Amino acid sequence: MSSSRRTFIHQSTLASLGVLLAGKSSFAGNLFQTKPNSLIKGVQIGVITYSFRSLPGHPDKLLQYCIDSNISAIELMGDEVENYLGKPVNTVKMPPRVAGQPRPELSDATKAEIKQYQQSVAAWRESVSMDKFEEIRKKYNAAGVTIYAFKPNALNTDNTDGEIAYALSAAKALGAKSVTVELSTDPAHTKRLGDLGEKHKIYIGYHAHLQATETAWDIALEQSPYNSLNLDCGHYIAAGNTKESLLRLIESKNKRITSMHVKDRKTKDNGGKNMPWGEGDTPLKEILTLLKEKKYKIPATIELEYDIPANSDAVKETKRCRDYAQMLL
């Protein structure tokens, strides 16, 4: 283990002992501190609710996971919210896919069913009331959790302008500053999203995986002031980029980064695997220190992708990441 991780484990043990020895008044104070807080030294630590994918995904449960992991700000995935609000259920039965084999050819009947389902979802999105999203925002805010980004599956090339407008309006109703979507290789689509983002005054945060480089976002950023980065620091390192390049990118593009994902991954040469925080090659301390010292208002989003230990769960591991970030800060 790295020295920082050993220090973290040592300090965590001492902290647990301190709780036992602190006395009744301290215990009572902790007992009644119900609202979460993950704003640490001016750095907003958040979580993408994808991290809780191994657990039931009802919005009320997601909120409780945030409270239990002491997280006060989130990037909210769209599926759980849309399903809760009544999005049409997908009844299309796809043919099984064999790992390592190409996707099986779909029959004309299946293609027609998929198209019909997509049309029904588009119609639902274009008609659903934003009041329902505002209710979710109010419930989360009352519990001490804010929503800074929204990630619905409604921002792709095959989605209608009406669906994209819905996604941006829903983000605004939720209180989010941005929506997030995978970085498209089609410049026409990033321009389309940027133009619609400017119209609705919601930023489009583009997320990249192993295609990430210092210049990967340049075309989108040039197209619109509402195109931005949802920078994934772990993927960036696993793609073969250096930590110096990552820190330089954050500094040079800090005003265009609306949120970032933080995970600990091995470098490309070391296999690129997702690791528990403190065991990979992502420069976690340098990233968080940069945010703190430069006072960049960029949410640092925990994205839990390493294997959860058998004696743990997604909430416990998210809290562990949050506490590790606090130790680094």
LUMTORKE-789974 format. One record per residue (C-alpha): residue number from 1; x, z, y. Coordinates in Angstrom, 2 decimals, always signed. Layout:
REM LUMTORKE-789974
{num: NUM east: X up: Z north: Y}
...
END
This chain:
REM LUMTORKE-789974
{num: 1 east: +0.00 up: +0.00 north: +0.00}
{num: 2 east: +1.10 up: -0.59 north: +3.56}
{num: 3 east: +2.17 up: +2.43 north: +5.60}
{num: 4 east: -0.85 up: +2.02 north: +7.90}
{num: 5 east: -3.24 up: +2.14 north: +4.95}
{num: 6 east: -1.49 up: +5.23 north: +3.53}
{num: 7 east: -1.78 up: +6.86 north: +6.95}
{num: 8 east: -5.49 up: +5.98 north: +7.06}
{num: 9 east: -6.17 up: +7.49 north: +3.66}
{num: 10 east: -4.22 up: +10.62 north: +4.60}
{num: 11 east: -6.09 up: +10.99 north: +7.89}
{num: 12 east: -9.44 up: +10.38 north: +6.18}
{num: 13 east: -8.70 up: +13.19 north: +3.74}
{num: 14 east: -7.79 up: +15.54 north: +6.58}
{num: 15 east: -10.92 up: +14.55 north: +8.48}
{num: 16 east: -13.10 up: +15.34 north: +5.47}
{num: 17 east: -11.41 up: +18.71 north: +5.12}
{num: 18 east: -11.94 up: +19.32 north: +8.83}
{num: 19 east: -15.69 up: +18.81 north: +8.47}
{num: 20 east: -15.80 up: +21.48 north: +5.77}
{num: 21 east: -13.86 up: +23.94 north: +7.91}
{num: 22 east: -15.35 up: +23.16 north: +11.30}
{num: 23 east: -18.11 up: +25.76 north: +11.19}
{num: 24 east: -21.84 up: +25.77 north: +11.74}
{num: 25 east: -21.90 up: +24.51 north: +15.34}
{num: 26 east: -19.85 up: +21.43 north: +14.56}
{num: 27 east: -21.91 up: +20.68 north: +11.47}
{num: 28 east: -25.15 up: +20.96 north: +13.46}
{num: 29 east: -23.79 up: +18.53 north: +16.06}
{num: 30 east: -23.02 up: +15.93 north: +13.41}
{num: 31 east: -26.34 up: +16.50 north: +11.69}
{num: 32 east: -28.37 up: +15.58 north: +14.76}
{num: 33 east: -26.20 up: +12.65 north: +15.88}
{num: 34 east: -28.47 up: +9.98 north: +14.43}
{num: 35 east: -27.59 up: +6.91 north: +16.51}
{num: 36 east: -24.59 up: +4.92 north: +15.30}
{num: 37 east: -21.60 up: +4.20 north: +17.52}
{num: 38 east: -18.94 up: +1.60 north: +16.79}
{num: 39 east: -17.78 up: +0.98 north: +20.36}
{num: 40 east: -14.23 up: +2.25 north: +19.98}
{num: 41 east: -11.76 up: +2.40 north: +22.90}
{num: 42 east: -13.75 up: -0.36 north: +24.60}
{num: 43 east: -13.71 up: -2.60 north: +21.49}
{num: 44 east: -17.11 up: -3.36 north: +19.94}
{num: 45 east: -16.81 up: -3.22 north: +16.16}
{num: 46 east: -19.80 up: -4.94 north: +14.58}
{num: 47 east: -20.88 up: -6.33 north: +11.24}
{num: 48 east: -22.53 up: -9.54 north: +10.07}
{num: 49 east: -25.51 up: -8.60 north: +7.92}
{num: 50 east: -24.23 up: -11.07 north: +5.30}
{num: 51 east: -21.96 up: -8.14 north: +4.37}
{num: 52 east: -25.04 up: -6.40 north: +2.88}
{num: 53 east: -26.02 up: -9.39 north: +0.71}
{num: 54 east: -25.68 up: -7.33 north: -2.50}
{num: 55 east: -28.47 up: -5.03 north: -1.28}
{num: 56 east: -32.20 up: -5.62 north: -0.50}
{num: 57 east: -32.45 up: -7.66 north: +2.71}
{num: 58 east: -35.58 up: -6.46 north: +4.51}
{num: 59 east: -34.91 up: -6.02 north: +8.30}
{num: 60 east: -35.77 up: -2.31 north: +8.11}
{num: 61 east: -33.27 up: -1.82 north: +5.30}
{num: 62 east: -30.61 up: -3.79 north: +7.18}
{num: 63 east: -31.11 up: -1.47 north: +10.13}
{num: 64 east: -30.67 up: +1.57 north: +7.90}
{num: 65 east: -27.46 up: +0.10 north: +6.45}
{num: 66 east: -26.11 up: -0.19 north: +10.00}
{num: 67 east: -27.01 up: +3.42 north: +10.77}
{num: 68 east: -25.49 up: +4.65 north: +7.50}
{num: 69 east: -22.24 up: +2.75 north: +8.12}
{num: 70 east: -22.10 up: +3.91 north: +11.78}
{num: 71 east: -22.30 up: +0.37 north: +13.17}
{num: 72 east: -24.01 up: -0.09 north: +16.53}
{num: 73 east: -23.88 up: -3.90 north: +16.99}
{num: 74 east: -24.45 up: -6.83 north: +14.64}
{num: 75 east: -24.51 up: -10.55 north: +13.94}
{num: 76 east: -27.91 up: -10.97 north: +12.29}
{num: 77 east: -28.38 up: -13.51 north: +9.50}
{num: 78 east: -31.56 up: -15.56 north: +9.79}
{num: 79 east: -32.93 up: -15.73 north: +6.24}
{num: 80 east: -33.98 up: -12.08 north: +5.91}
{num: 81 east: -35.69 up: -12.10 north: +9.30}
{num: 82 east: -37.45 up: -15.43 north: +8.71}
{num: 83 east: -38.64 up: -14.40 north: +5.25}
{num: 84 east: -39.98 up: -11.16 north: +6.69}
{num: 85 east: -41.83 up: -13.03 north: +9.44}
{num: 86 east: -43.51 up: -15.45 north: +7.02}
{num: 87 east: -41.35 up: -18.53 north: +6.61}
{num: 88 east: -42.78 up: -20.79 north: +3.85}
{num: 89 east: -41.43 up: -19.92 north: +0.40}
{num: 90 east: -39.25 up: -22.56 north: -1.23}
{num: 91 east: -40.79 up: -23.50 north: -4.58}
{num: 92 east: -38.54 up: -26.51 north: -5.23}
{num: 93 east: -36.80 up: -26.15 north: -8.59}
{num: 94 east: -33.28 up: -27.56 north: -8.39}
{num: 95 east: -31.53 up: -28.78 north: -11.57}
{num: 96 east: -28.85 up: -26.37 north: -12.83}
{num: 97 east: -25.32 up: -27.01 north: -11.65}
{num: 98 east: -22.31 up: -26.66 north: -13.95}
{num: 99 east: -19.25 up: -25.13 north: -12.30}
{num: 100 east: -16.56 up: -27.75 north: -11.72}
{num: 101 east: -18.98 up: -30.63 north: -12.18}
{num: 102 east: -20.47 up: -32.82 north: -9.43}
{num: 103 east: -23.98 up: -32.01 north: -8.26}
{num: 104 east: -26.59 up: -33.63 north: -10.54}
{num: 105 east: -28.51 up: -36.56 north: -9.10}
{num: 106 east: -31.92 up: -35.52 north: -7.81}
{num: 107 east: -35.03 up: -37.34 north: -8.91}
{num: 108 east: -37.21 up: -39.08 north: -6.34}
{num: 109 east: -39.91 up: -36.47 north: -6.95}
{num: 110 east: -37.51 up: -33.61 north: -6.23}
{num: 111 east: -36.26 up: -35.34 north: -3.08}
{num: 112 east: -39.84 up: -35.72 north: -1.90}
{num: 113 east: -40.53 up: -32.02 north: -2.57}
{num: 114 east: -37.43 up: -31.02 north: -0.59}
{num: 115 east: -38.45 up: -33.19 north: +2.34}
{num: 116 east: -41.97 up: -31.76 north: +2.31}
{num: 117 east: -40.59 up: -28.20 north: +2.24}
{num: 118 east: -38.20 up: -28.93 north: +5.13}
{num: 119 east: -41.10 up: -30.29 north: +7.15}
{num: 120 east: -43.20 up: -27.18 north: +6.46}
{num: 121 east: -40.32 up: -24.93 north: +7.56}
{num: 122 east: -39.80 up: -26.98 north: +10.72}
{num: 123 east: -43.51 up: -26.71 north: +11.53}
{num: 124 east: -43.41 up: -22.93 north: +10.99}
{num: 125 east: -40.34 up: -22.51 north: +13.17}
{num: 126 east: -41.82 up: -24.55 north: +15.99}
{num: 127 east: -44.99 up: -22.44 north: +16.01}
{num: 128 east: -43.90 up: -18.86 north: +15.22}
{num: 129 east: -44.33 up: -16.35 north: +18.04}
{num: 130 east: -41.22 up: -15.01 north: +19.75}
{num: 131 east: -43.07 up: -11.70 north: +20.13}
{num: 132 east: -42.17 up: -10.92 north: +16.52}
{num: 133 east: -38.46 up: -11.33 north: +17.25}
{num: 134 east: -38.79 up: -9.14 north: +20.33}
{num: 135 east: -40.36 up: -6.43 north: +18.16}
{num: 136 east: -37.31 up: -6.52 north: +15.88}
{num: 137 east: -35.00 up: -6.27 north: +18.90}
{num: 138 east: -36.89 up: -3.26 north: +20.26}
{num: 139 east: -36.83 up: -1.48 north: +16.89}
{num: 140 east: -33.09 up: -2.07 north: +16.47}
{num: 141 east: -32.29 up: -1.11 north: +20.06}
{num: 142 east: -34.33 up: +2.09 north: +19.78}
{num: 143 east: -32.24 up: +3.06 north: +16.76}
{num: 144 east: -29.01 up: +2.38 north: +18.66}
{num: 145 east: -28.18 up: -1.08 north: +17.27}
{num: 146 east: -27.82 up: -4.20 north: +19.43}
{num: 147 east: -27.81 up: -7.81 north: +18.20}
{num: 148 east: -25.07 up: -9.92 north: +19.80}
{num: 149 east: -25.31 up: -13.01 north: +17.58}
{num: 150 east: -27.94 up: -14.68 north: +15.39}
{num: 151 east: -27.17 up: -17.00 north: +12.46}
{num: 152 east: -30.26 up: -18.91 north: +11.27}
{num: 153 east: -29.98 up: -21.92 north: +8.96}
{num: 154 east: -31.60 up: -24.09 north: +11.62}
{num: 155 east: -28.70 up: -25.63 north: +13.53}
{num: 156 east: -27.57 up: -28.43 north: +11.23}
{num: 157 east: -27.60 up: -32.19 north: +11.65}
{num: 158 east: -30.82 up: -32.50 north: +9.61}
{num: 159 east: -32.70 up: -29.92 north: +11.69}
{num: 160 east: -35.05 up: -31.14 north: +14.40}
{num: 161 east: -34.53 up: -30.47 north: +18.09}
{num: 162 east: -37.62 up: -28.27 north: +17.82}
{num: 163 east: -35.94 up: -26.13 north: +15.14}
{num: 164 east: -32.79 up: -25.79 north: +17.21}
{num: 165 east: -34.85 up: -24.81 north: +20.26}
{num: 166 east: -36.59 up: -22.24 north: +18.05}
{num: 167 east: -33.23 up: -20.80 north: +16.92}
{num: 168 east: -32.04 up: -20.44 north: +20.52}
{num: 169 east: -35.32 up: -18.91 north: +21.69}
{num: 170 east: -35.28 up: -16.47 north: +18.75}
{num: 171 east: -31.70 up: -15.48 north: +19.60}
{num: 172 east: -32.73 up: -14.77 north: +23.18}
{num: 173 east: -35.73 up: -12.73 north: +22.00}
{num: 174 east: -33.43 up: -10.71 north: +19.74}
{num: 175 east: -31.13 up: -10.00 north: +22.68}
{num: 176 east: -28.27 up: -12.11 north: +21.34}
{num: 177 east: -25.72 up: -13.88 north: +23.49}
{num: 178 east: -25.03 up: -16.59 north: +20.92}
{num: 179 east: -26.06 up: -18.30 north: +17.72}
{num: 180 east: -23.44 up: -19.04 north: +15.09}
{num: 181 east: -23.04 up: -22.13 north: +12.93}
{num: 182 east: -20.36 up: -23.88 north: +10.92}
{num: 183 east: -18.09 up: -26.14 north: +12.98}
{num: 184 east: -19.36 up: -29.70 north: +12.52}
{num: 185 east: -17.05 up: -32.67 north: +12.06}
{num: 186 east: -19.60 up: -34.81 north: +13.93}
{num: 187 east: -18.88 up: -34.76 north: +17.69}
{num: 188 east: -22.37 up: -36.09 north: +18.40}
{num: 189 east: -23.86 up: -32.99 north: +16.79}
{num: 190 east: -21.67 up: -30.48 north: +18.65}
{num: 191 east: -22.61 up: -32.24 north: +21.89}
{num: 192 east: -26.28 up: -32.06 north: +20.92}
{num: 193 east: -26.01 up: -28.34 north: +20.23}
{num: 194 east: -24.03 up: -27.73 north: +23.40}
{num: 195 east: -26.59 up: -29.54 north: +25.53}
{num: 196 east: -29.46 up: -27.56 north: +23.98}
{num: 197 east: -27.48 up: -24.34 north: +24.34}
{num: 198 east: -27.01 up: -25.00 north: +28.03}
{num: 199 east: -30.71 up: -25.73 north: +28.42}
{num: 200 east: -31.67 up: -22.41 north: +26.80}
{num: 201 east: -28.67 up: -20.45 north: +28.17}
{num: 202 east: -27.51 up: -19.38 north: +24.69}
{num: 203 east: -23.96 up: -19.99 north: +23.48}
{num: 204 east: -23.21 up: -21.91 north: +20.27}
{num: 205 east: -20.48 up: -20.06 north: +18.37}
{num: 206 east: -18.74 up: -22.39 north: +15.90}
{num: 207 east: -17.32 up: -20.81 north: +12.75}
{num: 208 east: -14.46 up: -22.42 north: +10.80}
{num: 209 east: -13.09 up: -21.79 north: +7.33}
{num: 210 east: -9.82 up: -23.21 north: +6.02}
{num: 211 east: -9.97 up: -26.17 north: +8.41}
{num: 212 east: -9.16 up: -23.81 north: +11.29}
{num: 213 east: -6.25 up: -24.67 north: +13.58}
{num: 214 east: -5.42 up: -23.89 north: +17.20}
{num: 215 east: -7.00 up: -27.19 north: +18.24}
{num: 216 east: -9.95 up: -27.35 north: +15.79}
{num: 217 east: -12.50 up: -26.38 north: +18.48}
{num: 218 east: -11.11 up: -28.45 north: +21.34}
{num: 219 east: -13.60 up: -31.34 north: +21.21}
{num: 220 east: -16.62 up: -29.02 north: +21.08}
{num: 221 east: -15.26 up: -26.88 north: +23.92}
{num: 222 east: -14.71 up: -29.93 north: +26.11}
{num: 223 east: -18.27 up: -31.14 north: +25.50}
{num: 224 east: -20.14 up: -28.14 north: +26.92}
{num: 225 east: -19.46 up: -24.77 north: +28.56}
{num: 226 east: -22.01 up: -23.37 north: +26.09}
{num: 227 east: -19.95 up: -24.39 north: +23.06}
{num: 228 east: -17.78 up: -21.47 north: +21.96}
{num: 229 east: -15.81 up: -19.97 north: +19.08}
{num: 230 east: -17.03 up: -17.66 north: +16.34}
{num: 231 east: -13.42 up: -17.16 north: +15.29}
{num: 232 east: -12.80 up: -15.98 north: +11.72}
{num: 233 east: -9.40 up: -14.29 north: +11.79}
{num: 234 east: -9.16 up: -13.92 north: +8.01}
{num: 235 east: -9.90 up: -17.57 north: +7.27}
{num: 236 east: -7.46 up: -18.58 north: +10.01}
{num: 237 east: -4.62 up: -16.70 north: +8.29}
{num: 238 east: -5.61 up: -17.93 north: +4.80}
{num: 239 east: -5.56 up: -21.52 north: +6.10}
{num: 240 east: -1.78 up: -21.28 north: +6.55}
{num: 241 east: -1.64 up: -20.46 north: +10.25}
{num: 242 east: +0.72 up: -17.75 north: +11.52}
{num: 243 east: -0.28 up: -14.46 north: +13.10}
{num: 244 east: +1.51 up: -15.57 north: +16.27}
{num: 245 east: -0.69 up: -18.65 north: +16.38}
{num: 246 east: -3.82 up: -16.51 north: +15.88}
{num: 247 east: -2.94 up: -14.07 north: +18.67}
{num: 248 east: -2.04 up: -16.98 north: +20.95}
{num: 249 east: -5.41 up: -18.61 north: +20.23}
{num: 250 east: -7.28 up: -15.41 north: +21.07}
{num: 251 east: -5.39 up: -15.04 north: +24.34}
{num: 252 east: -5.72 up: -18.65 north: +25.42}
{num: 253 east: -9.39 up: -19.01 north: +24.43}
{num: 254 east: -10.62 up: -15.46 north: +25.10}
{num: 255 east: -13.23 up: -16.61 north: +27.61}
{num: 256 east: -14.63 up: -19.10 north: +25.08}
{num: 257 east: -14.80 up: -16.73 north: +22.08}
{num: 258 east: -18.30 up: -15.23 north: +21.89}
{num: 259 east: -17.63 up: -13.33 north: +18.64}
{num: 260 east: -15.08 up: -13.13 north: +15.86}
{num: 261 east: -15.11 up: -12.27 north: +12.18}
{num: 262 east: -12.53 up: -9.77 north: +11.00}
{num: 263 east: -11.50 up: -9.60 north: +7.37}
{num: 264 east: -8.18 up: -8.99 north: +5.63}
{num: 265 east: -6.98 up: -12.01 north: +3.67}
{num: 266 east: -3.69 up: -12.95 north: +2.12}
{num: 267 east: -1.83 up: -15.88 north: +3.63}
{num: 268 east: -2.08 up: -19.30 north: +2.04}
{num: 269 east: +1.36 up: -18.81 north: +0.42}
{num: 270 east: +0.22 up: -15.46 north: -0.99}
{num: 271 east: -2.95 up: -16.91 north: -2.52}
{num: 272 east: -5.44 up: -16.43 north: +0.33}
{num: 273 east: -7.48 up: -13.73 north: -1.46}
{num: 274 east: -9.85 up: -11.40 north: +0.41}
{num: 275 east: -8.50 up: -7.86 north: +0.28}
{num: 276 east: -9.61 up: -4.36 north: +1.29}
{num: 277 east: -8.59 up: -3.70 north: +4.89}
{num: 278 east: -4.91 up: -2.79 north: +5.12}
{num: 279 east: -3.89 up: -4.67 north: +1.96}
{num: 280 east: -3.92 up: -8.27 north: +3.18}
{num: 281 east: -1.93 up: -10.30 north: +5.72}
{num: 282 east: -4.42 up: -10.51 north: +8.63}
{num: 283 east: -2.79 up: -8.76 north: +11.62}
{num: 284 east: -5.66 up: -6.32 north: +12.06}
{num: 285 east: -3.83 up: -3.85 north: +14.29}
{num: 286 east: -2.46 up: -6.58 north: +16.56}
{num: 287 east: -5.90 up: -8.21 north: +16.91}
{num: 288 east: -7.71 up: -4.99 north: +17.77}
{num: 289 east: -4.93 up: -3.80 north: +20.06}
{num: 290 east: -5.07 up: -7.11 north: +21.93}
{num: 291 east: -8.83 up: -6.73 north: +22.44}
{num: 292 east: -8.33 up: -3.16 north: +23.65}
{num: 293 east: -5.40 up: -3.73 north: +25.98}
{num: 294 east: -6.69 up: -6.98 north: +27.51}
{num: 295 east: -10.25 up: -5.59 north: +27.68}
{num: 296 east: -11.65 up: -8.76 north: +26.07}
{num: 297 east: -15.40 up: -8.36 north: +25.54}
{num: 298 east: -15.35 up: -10.03 north: +22.13}
{num: 299 east: -17.25 up: -8.30 north: +19.30}
{num: 300 east: -15.02 up: -7.81 north: +16.25}
{num: 301 east: -17.38 up: -8.45 north: +13.33}
{num: 302 east: -16.73 up: -6.93 north: +9.93}
{num: 303 east: -17.44 up: -9.55 north: +7.26}
{num: 304 east: -17.25 up: -7.89 north: +3.86}
{num: 305 east: -15.98 up: -10.43 north: +1.34}
{num: 306 east: -13.55 up: -8.53 north: -0.86}
{num: 307 east: -14.70 up: -7.25 north: -4.27}
{num: 308 east: -16.66 up: -4.00 north: -3.91}
{num: 309 east: -15.26 up: -1.26 north: -6.19}
{num: 310 east: -17.48 up: -0.13 north: -9.05}
{num: 311 east: -17.92 up: +3.35 north: -7.55}
{num: 312 east: -18.92 up: +2.06 north: -4.12}
{num: 313 east: -21.41 up: -0.24 north: -2.38}
{num: 314 east: -21.60 up: -2.55 north: +0.64}
{num: 315 east: -22.62 up: +0.21 north: +3.05}
{num: 316 east: -19.75 up: +2.50 north: +2.03}
{num: 317 east: -17.23 up: -0.35 north: +2.24}
{num: 318 east: -18.53 up: -1.45 north: +5.65}
{num: 319 east: -18.13 up: +2.11 north: +6.91}
{num: 320 east: -14.63 up: +2.20 north: +5.43}
{num: 321 east: -13.72 up: -0.95 north: +7.37}
{num: 322 east: -15.27 up: +0.49 north: +10.55}
{num: 323 east: -13.33 up: +3.74 north: +10.16}
{num: 324 east: -10.12 up: +1.84 north: +9.42}
{num: 325 east: -10.63 up: -0.10 north: +12.68}
{num: 326 east: -11.06 up: +3.20 north: +14.50}
{num: 327 east: -7.81 up: +4.49 north: +13.01}
{num: 328 east: -5.98 up: +1.32 north: +14.16}
{num: 329 east: -7.42 up: +1.63 north: +17.67}
END
